[in-house]
């Protein structure tokens, strides 16, 4: 059991500084750059665009911090540092998940009442572009299965991401995934203080 914190004063102070600086960065458009500007020393960094079938996680933050550090460091050194960002909203995995959810609702109701028997995680040729984890001791396991662990139903997977029951049926439409998760990602990236302008976020989200 963790000891009870005596005071939140330090945490509150740090959060207030964080909010103040992030507001300043947004107002001053610190991350906004003209990629076609001439005459400046340029530095370009890019991050593999996260796939929008869920929220960003600590792994994204860990990897993003490397690009974030270099973009800001080069900017301080006088470089025209460019760090574009977007979200991966293409391919069949989202469509496969939406179809799976629609089948669950059709078979088990809304909200669904699932059978208690053990059920294997559904696989499909539609998600053949998922990464396969090869391990001789464990066989082959899809990236989707590895993420979900013991959760087997698409409805439960969405619940585990914090989606409320009344909203889950909307995810039976694949397009809804693309209107739900990208804004949450933008919100988290802003909290991180990423060196990317709002203009770039909005423009690149539409690339699906």
Residue pairs with C-beta under 8 A, 6 or more apart in sequence:
18 191
18 193
21 193
22 190
22 191
22 193
25 31
25 193
26 190
26 198
29 197
29 198
29 199
30 195
30 197
31 71
31 83
31 194
31 195
31 196
31 197
31 200
32 197
32 199
32 200
33 80
33 81
33 82
33 197
35 82
35 84
37 80
40 79
40 80
41 78
41 79
41 80
42 79
42 80
42 81
42 82
43 70
43 71
43 74
43 75
43 79
43 80
43 81
43 82
44 81
44 82
44 83
45 67
45 70
45 71
45 81
45 82
45 83
46 67
46 83
46 84
47 63
47 64
47 67
47 83
47 85
48 88
49 85
49 86
49 87
49 88
50 56
50 60
50 87
50 88
50 185
51 87
51 88
51 89
51 91
51 93
52 87
52 88
52 89
52 94
52 177
52 178
52 181
52 182
52 185
53 93
53 94
53 97
53 177
53 181
54 147
54 161
54 181
55 161
55 162
55 181
55 184
55 185
55 188
56 184
56 185
56 188
56 189
61 192
64 189
64 192
64 194
67 83
68 83
68 192
68 193
68 194
68 195
70 81
71 81
71 82
71 83
71 195
72 81
72 195
74 81
75 81
75 195
81 195
83 194
83 195
83 196
84 196
84 200
84 204
85 189
85 194
85 196
85 200
85 201
85 204
86 204
86 205
86 207
87 181
87 182
87 185
87 204
87 205
89 178
89 182
89 207
89 208
90 208
91 129
92 126
92 127
92 128
92 129
93 126
93 127
93 129
93 130
93 144
94 174
94 177
94 178
95 126
95 174
96 124
96 126
96 127
97 154
97 157
97 171
97 177
98 171
98 172
98 173
98 174
98 176
98 177
99 126
99 172
99 174
100 122
100 154
101 154
101 155
101 158
101 168
101 169
101 171
101 172
102 172
104 112
104 114
104 153
104 154
104 155
105 112
105 155
105 169
105 172
108 114
108 115
110 169
111 155
111 165
111 168
112 153
112 155
114 153
114 155
119 152
119 153
120 152
121 142
121 144
121 145
121 148
121 152
122 152
123 142
123 145
127 142
127 144
130 142
130 143
130 144
131 142
131 143
132 140
132 141
132 142
132 143
133 140
133 141
133 142
133 143
133 146
134 140
135 141
148 157
151 157
151 160
154 171
155 168
158 168
158 171
159 165
159 168
163 171
163 180
170 176
170 180
171 177
171 180
178 208
182 205
186 201
186 205
189 196
189 201
